[in-house]
Amino acid sequence: MKAIVYHNYGSPDVLKLEEVPKPTPRDDGVLIRVHAASANAGDWHLLRGKPFLVRLMGYGLLKPKNKLLGWDIAGRVETVGRNVTQFKPGDEVFGACSGAFAEYACTSESRLVRKPDNVTFEQAAAAPVAALTALQGLRDKGKIQPGQKILINGAGGGVGTFAVQIAKSFGAEVTAVSSTRNLVLARSIGADFVIDYSQEDFTKSGQRYGLILDCFANHSLFACRRVLNPKGKYIVVGGPSGSMFGLLAGWISALVLSRLVSQKFIMFIAKLSKEDLTVMRDLMQAGKVTPVIDRRYPLSEVPDAIRYLEEGHVQGKVVITM
């Protein structure tokens, strides 16, 4: 089968389309014929091996241990392991795996759910990482409530476009902060109010919010305090790549500040959850969430897809088609 492979850390130039053996599912595993995948910030962090903390987390100190990239996946079940009970060949599924930028990929049945009939493979592939990040940030960390005034900074990106729609499904009043080109998009997916960050600094708006979901992290914690309610929550789900020191400093600052004031400042990494994949499937099935796709690239053009993602101007998600 064909797959995108990288043997060394570096720029997208090190990515190559190569012939590799088709994987074999484990007893609890599923072999999927990939119809679509999507690119995430985590892919280019792994590609570049930056921040260095990525390498210390077991991905390979000098060279990548796993030569395949890609996490989000949607496709049809090809074969299943002998202990698999939830899926059979031919089932249309989406979820997460290691090595999604390939014609075939294996993953555990616990990382998959059935694809909604009203959602394309490309839309389904756009959902897992970004949608679960938005869901867990709003629901689990932010404790979002119906009628609550919330602000989403970076509402036009992958996590942001899911966050706007998920927040509306919870009955919140949503203010979306994004670039000029994304204002129409933000309104079209349900934002009640929009702020063009090139024209206005939301931290100086005088408004107060019970919850801020920040996908950019381009303001200081102290600036964001000004627009939080006294017991409001500020959740960081992304930000500049930076150095390992900068990343750790951000986590420590949020932890310390939360202990000194009545507001909560939280940085987190989403966890894969079959239950939450099911929640997103149901939201998409009900038409409450529709994944936003900016561009589609064939498998051979994954390097171009990663380059575009790194520019930081993606509307919604970048999808890889097979």
N, C-alpha and C positions, 0 to 999 in steps of 0.2 A: 504494500500500500504506500501511498505518498503521504508525507508529513513534513511539517516545518521543523527543522532541527537546528540547534545551536550548540557548538562544541566549546565555545569560549564566551566569557562575558564581554559585552561591548555594545556598540550601536546596532540599529536594525540591519546594518550591512552584514553582520555575522550570521543572519538567518538564511538558511538554505532549504529549498524544497528537495527532499531526498526520498529514496525508496528505502523503507524500513519494514521489518517483519510485522505482520498483522498480530495484534495482541490476543492472548487467550484468557478468557474470564476465569477467575477463581471460583470456588464452589459457591460463594455468596455473591458472585459478580455477574455483570451484564456486559455483553459486547454490543456496542451501538454502531450502526452505520450513520456517520455524522452527516446531517443535512445543513446545519448551520452552527456557528460558534460566535462568540463575541469577545472583543478585546477589553481589558480592564487595566487600570493603572498598575495593578499588581504584576501584570505581564511584563511591562517595561522595567519595573523594579527588579524582577528576576532576571530579565535579559541583561541588564547593566550591572547586576549585583550590587545595587545601591538602594538605600544606605547600607553600609557594611554590615549592619545588624542582620540583613537578609542572609548573608553568607554564614553568619554565626548561628542562624536558626536551623542549620542542617542542610541547606541547599547546595553546599559545596564551597570550600574556602577559596580555592584558586580557580577551579573550573566547576561548571554546573554538574551536579550528580545526575539530575534528570535532564536529558537533552531535548525534551519536547516541551512546548509551551501551550498555554490555553487552559481555561478552567470552565467557562460557561459552555453548555452544550445542548443541542436539541437534535433528535433524529429518531430512527426506528431501531427497535431491538432486533439484533441479528441472531444471537444465541444467548443462552443463559446457563449459569452454573447449576449443578445438581441440587443445591439447597435453596435456590431462588423460588419463591412462591407468589410474588406479586406481579411478575411480568412474564410475558411469553413472546416468542418471535413475532414480529409484525407490529407490536405495540408502539405507538408514538409517544415519546417521552422527552422530558427536559430535566436539567439538573446540573450537577457539577462532576468533573472528573479531572484527571491529570493528563495533559496531552490532547486537548480538544482541537488543536489546529492540525487535524489529520483526517484521513478518509474513514478511519475506524478508531474507536477508543473504548477502553474498559473502565468500569467503575462499579462500586457496590450498589446493590439495589436500595440501600438506605440513603443514597444520594440522588435518587431519581423520583419523579412523580409523573403521572400521565399528562400529556399535553392537552389543553383545552381544544375542543373542536373548532372554536371560533378564532383561534390564534394561529398564525403561521409559524413554521419552524424558525424563521428569522426572528420574529417577535419573541417567541419562547426562549430562544438562545440569548436574547438581550437581558433577560430578567434575573437570573440567579444571584450573582454577587451584588449588583447595584440595588436590586429590589430588596434583598434581605438586609442590606446595610441600611436602607431607608426605613424599612419596617422595624427593625430592632432598635434603631436610633430613636425613632418617634415613640414607639409603643413601650419598649422595655426600659430604655434609658431615660427617655423624656416623659414617660407616663402621660401621653397626650390625652386630652379630655374634649368631649363635644363642646363646641362653642368657644373653645380656647383660642386666643390670639397667638398665632405662631409666625415666625419668620424663617424662611429658608434662603440662605445665602448660597448662591451657585445653583439656582433653580433650573438653569437650562442644560445642565450636564447630565451624566448618566444617573447618578444617585439622586440629583435634584429633581429630575422629571418624574421619577418614581415617587419621591417624597411629597411633591405637591399633590399628586393624585391619591396617595395613601392617606395623607392628612385630611383631604376632603372626604374620603370614605369614612373617617372617624368623626366627621362633622365639625372640624376646626375651621376657623377663619384664617386664611393663608395670605401672607404677604411674601411675594417672590422677588428676590434680588437677583438681577442678571444683567447681561450686556444689552445694548440697544437692539441688536439683531434677534435677541431671544425674548423680547417683551411680548410679542404677539403669541409666540409659542406658549409662554407661561400662562397667559390668559386662556388660551385654547384648551389647556389641560386642567383648568379649574381655579387658578389663582384669583383671589378676590381683589388683591391690590398688587401692583408691580412697582419696583424701584429700579431705575437705570443707574447702575453703580458708577457709570462714567459721568453722570450728572449730579448725583446725590450720594452722600455718605450716610448709610442707614444708622450708624452709631451716633449721628448728630441730628436725627430726625425729630427727637422729642417724644416719639412713640414709646410705648412699653409693651413687652411681650412676655407671655408666660413660658414660652419655649422658643429657643433658637436652634435650628439645625444648620450647622455651618459646614459646607462642602468645600470652601475655599481656604478658610483660616487665614485671611489676609488682613485681619484687624487684631489688635492686642486684646487679651482677656479683659483688661481694665476698660478699654473702649466699649466692649460689648456689654459690660456691666451697666453702662448708662441706660441701655434700652431693655434691660431685664426687669421684670417685676421683683419685688423684694425676695420672694421665694422662687423665682424663675430658674429654669434649667437651660444651660448652654451646652450643646452636644457637638463635638467636633468629629466628623466622619472622614475627613480628608485634609489635604493641604499640600503645600510645596514639598518636594522630595527631600531637599536639604541634606544635612549631615546626620550621622547617628547622634552626635551631641545635641543638635537642634531638636531632633525627634524626642530624645529623652528629656530635654529641658522643657519641652511643651507638656509632656505627661506630668512631670514634677510640678510645674507651675499650676496646672489645673488642679492637681491634688492638694497643694498647699493653700491655694486661694479658696477652695471649697471649704476648708477647715476654718478659715478666718472670717467668712461672710455668710449671710443667710442664703445666698444663691449657690447653685451647684454647677460646677464646671467639669465636664466629663469628656475624655477622649477614649474611643473604643474601636475595636476591630470586630466586625460581624463574624458570627459563627454559622457554619452550614447546619441547617436544620431541616429535616424532612417535613416536620410539622409546619414550618414557616414556608417552605416551598409549596405545601398544600394550601396555605392561606393565600399565597400569591396566585396560585392556579385558580382558586375560587374567585378572587377579585377580578382576574382577567376574564374568567368565564362569565361573570356577571356584568362585564363591561364597565366596571368601576376603575380599572387600570388598563391603559393601552400603552405598551412600550413604544418609546419614540426612537426611531432609527434615523441617523444622520446619513451615513454612507455605508455602502456594501462593497466588499472587496472579495475577489476569488482567492482561493487558498494560496495560489502562487504569488499573490500580492500582499501577503501578511506584512512584509517589511514596510510597505507604504502605509498600511493601516496603522502600524505602531508609530510611524513618524507623525502621521496626522493626529493620533491620540496625544502624543507628547507635546504638540503645539498648544494644547489646552483650550481649543475653541470648538470642541465637539458639541453639537446639539443632540442630547440624548446619548445614543450608543452607536458604536462602530461594529458592524457585523461582518463575519467571514462566511462566505457561501461556498458550498461544495458543488 
